[in-house]
Amino acid sequence: MDAIEYALMDGADGTMWWYRCLHEWVTLFLGRHLTTAAPVLLDAGCGTGGLMVRLRQAWPQATLYGVDLSFQACERTRRKGADSVAVASVNHLPFADNSLDVIISTDILCHAGVIEAQALAEVFRCLKPGGVCLVNLPAYDWLMADHDRRVHTVRRTTTGRLRRQMETAGLRPLFTTYWNTILFPLMVLRRKLLSSGRATSDVGAFRGPVNQAFTVLCGLERVFLRRGIALPFGGSALALAVKP
């Protein structure tokens, strides 16, 4: 990922509507399946650590680990509540077998250099039996646009494909859904019809009343997600799975 993107992310990962909704979904789904108040969690591809803040709020007694390929990102994550952060690839996680209760990976398996099957095999190896994995990825290859090039995204996915990949890795999917459904028409318009052709970033582009309005609109999807109702389409695909 470009260095400037980390700076943008660091300024937005606690306030921008997309991050706020993503972090809500992560804690919502993990909260349904965690059986301990002090889980050992890994954010695999932690970026600048915005999710760490939300995880610490949700599970104050948790042990929070992070890994990222960027030293710059790891330094930012250390300042946001992680217990330990390492510069490492999701292709080779620096953890022992059967050592983690939860592994979270948000918008990482889509990046250049990540070998999806190998990364998911590492997730399986490091999770304890009964441990939970949550993966979020950008949806639909046909939505590739300027922002994807900026953050080195080389592929997008579908819930069906993500489910099959998890099953191949030995994980048992519990729930898959799309999200960012309500704002999806605007996303398509921005990416396919209003694209500038330049590798510009979407991060931090929404401020003030627009950001607040998008937070409210996207947040309406909790009406369905809290009831375990999968959304049929959207800008992102999310999957929750367990290691048998």
N, C-alpha and C positions, 0 to 999 in steps of 0.2 A: 504494500500500500504506500502511496506517496506520503512523504513526511508531512506535507501541509494538511493532508487529510486527517492525520492524528491530532493536529492542533484544532481543526474544525470539530472533530469528534469530541475532544476534551471539553470544548465549550458548549456542546449540545447534548451530551449523553445523559444529562439529568433534567433537561428542560424541553427538548424538541419532542413534539407529539409522537413521532414514530418510536423513539426510545422509551418514552413514558408508557406507551401501550404495550410494547414488547416486554418490558420489565414486569408489568402487571400480569401478563399472560404467563411468564416464566414462574413467578411466585404462586399464581393461582394453581397451575397444574402440578407443580412440585408439592405444594401444600397438601394436595389430595392423596399423595402417595408416600410421603416421608413418614416414617414411624418413630423417628427419634428427634428430640429437640436440639441435639448437638451433632448434626451430620457433618461428614467430611465431604466438601464440595469442591469441584474443579471447574473453573471457567476456561475451557480449552479454546484459546484465541480471544483473550480477555480484552484486547484493545486498550482503551484508556481507563477502563475500570468502572464505568458508570453502573454496571449491573452489580458490582460488589457492594455499592452503597445500599441498594435495594435488598440484596441478600442478607446483609448484616442487620438491616432493620427487621426483616422477616424472621431471621434465626440468629439472635444475638450470641448464642453459645456455639455456633457453627465454627468449624475450621475451614477457612476459605483459601484456596489455592488458585493461582492463575498462571497460564503460560501464554506467551506470544512470541512471534519471531522478532519483534521490534523491541530493542532495548529502551527506546524512547517511550513506547507504550507501557512497558513494564514499570518504568519509573513512575509514570502517572498513576498506574494502578496501585502501586505500593502506598500512595498517599490517600487512597480511598477505602482503606479498611481491610485489604487482603492480609492474611497471615504470612504468606510466602508467595513470591512471584519469580518465575524462571523464564529465561530466554530459551525457548524450545519450540519444536515443530509438533503439530498435532499428528504428524506421521510417525513420531517416535516420542511418546509421552514419558517423561522421567519419573514414573511412579511404579511401585511394585505391583505384582499381580494381586487382584482381589483386595485392593486397598482403599477404594473410594466408594462412598454412598451415592454420590450424584456426580454426573458429568454433564455440563451444559456447553453447547456449541452454537453460537448465534452468528449466522452469515459468515462461516469460515470454510466449510467444505466446498464452497463454490469458487474459492480463490485459486489462482495459478499456483502451481507447486504443491497443492494438496492432492494426495492420492486418496480418493474417497474410500475405497475398499480397505486400504491400509489404515486410514484414520479410524474408521469404524471398528476394525479389528482391534486397534489399540484401546478404544473405548471399552469393548467387551473384555479385553484382558485386564484392564485396571479396575473395572467395577467389581464390587463384592456381589456374590449371588444375592439376588433380590434388589440390587442397586438399580437406580433409575438414570436414564439418559434422556435429555431433551435437546432436540436439534431444531433450529430455525434456519430457513434458507429463502432467498428470493425465488419467486415463482415464475414459471413460463419462459422458455428460451426466447420466444418471440418478443418479449419485453426488454431484451438487452438494449441498453441505451448509453448515453454519455457518462452517467454516473458510474455504471458498471466498469467502464474502462478506467475511470479515475481510481477506483478502489481495487482494480485487478481482478474483478469477477470475470470468470471465463465460461461459466455455465449457470443456468437457473434450473429449477426442478419442478416436479409436481408431487402431490401427496402420494400418489400411487408409486412413483419411482422411489421416493424416500422410504416408504414402507417396505418395498422389496429389498432395498439396500440394507435396511436394518435386519430384516429376516435372514438375509444371506450372511450377515456378520454374526448371527446366533442370537440376536436380541429379539424379544417378543413385543411387537408394537401394542400399545394400550389405547392410543388415540392419535388420530391425525386430522388436521384441519387446515384450511386456508384462513387467513385473516387480512385485515386492511381491505375489507370487502365493500364497505359503504363508500369509501373514497376511491375505489378501483377505477371507475370511469374517468375521474380526474387524472389519475396516474397514467392511464392509457393515453389520454389527450396530451398530457405534458411530455410523455416519452416518445410517442409516435408521430404526433402532428405538430408539436411546438418545439421539437428538438433543434438545437442550434448546430449540431454536428461537431461541437467542441467537447472535449472531455471535462465537462464541468461537474461540480459536486452538488448533490441534493442536500447534503448535511448543512444545517444551519440556515437553509434558505427560507424557512418559515418562522416569522417572528410576530410578537404582539398579538393582536386580535385574531389573525389568521391561524397562528400556532394554537391558540386557545380553542378556536372553533374546531380545528382538525382533531385536537385532543378529545373534545367532547363527542364529535361524530364517530371517531374510531372507537372510543370507549363504549359506545352504545352496543358494540358487538359482545360485550360481557353478558348481556341478557341471554345470548345463546350459549356462549362458551362456558358460563358458570353451570349451565344445565347439561353440559356434555354434548351439545348439539354442534356437529361439525358444519362449518360454513363451506359452501360449494365452490367458491372461487375467491380470489383475492391476490394482493401483491406479494404476500409471503406464504410459505408453507411451513407448518410446525408439526413436529411428531414427538410423541412421548413413548418411550419403550423401557422395558425392564430386562435385566439379565436373569434368566431362569436359574 
